[in-house]
Amino acid sequence: MISLSAVLGIAAIALGLVLSPGPNMIYLVSRSILQGRRAGLYSLAGIGAGFLVYLTAVTAGLIAVFTVVPPLYLAIKLAGAAYLLWLAWNALKPGGESAFTPRPLPPDPPRKLFTMGLLTCLLNPKLAILYVSLLPQFVDPARGHVAEQSLLLGLTQIVIALTVNGAIVITAGAVAAFLNKRPAWLRVQRYLMGTVLAGLAVHIVTQQTANA
């Protein structure tokens, strides 16, 4: 069974990633502002399906990573920490672009909205690294049932991502207008998320050093 610290850790990473501008957020915001909330929700359903594809693939393969190739597990942990530091730098550096600046997109029917949401998620490098490099950080083989742990942790991430993205879809227009008039709020969001992500990266590295 997963520990409370593992749940809180993956929840913090999931929240940091979903609030950091990326392909999923940019697509959802643009679609919601330009075509309406219903289009945003269809797109979000496709993104949710993409999460499940990643989770299914990783859950099926994590046992082999832990039991057959321990050095690869170490490499994945360190790569995940490096990725968090890279995200932290991108959040903290000046000149970042707001995800709430809509990109021009043509109107599309529901099936295409779902498919585009799915493809946006599957091709999102943030999600690939999250499931391959970051989620394994919080799975403890000593607790047994590695696949079950990864499944529960992945579902935690999905619930947080869909909840936050759903709120973004519903409020995209109002939030865009609010933030465009208050650039200081964007800076606060970037600094907060950058600090959280950097702290998690340092924790992973120091924990790995202590276990070495």
Secondary structure by P-SEA (a helix, b strand, c coil): cccaaaaaaaaaaaaaaaacccaaaaaaaaaaaaccaaaaaaaaaaaaaaaaaaaaaaaacccccccccaaaaaaaaaaaaaaaaaaaaaaccccccccccccccccccaaaaaaaaaaaaaacaaaaaaacccccccccccccaaaaaaaaaaaaaaaaaaaaaaaaaacaaaaaaaaaacaaaaaaaaaaaaaaaaaaaaaaaaaaaaac
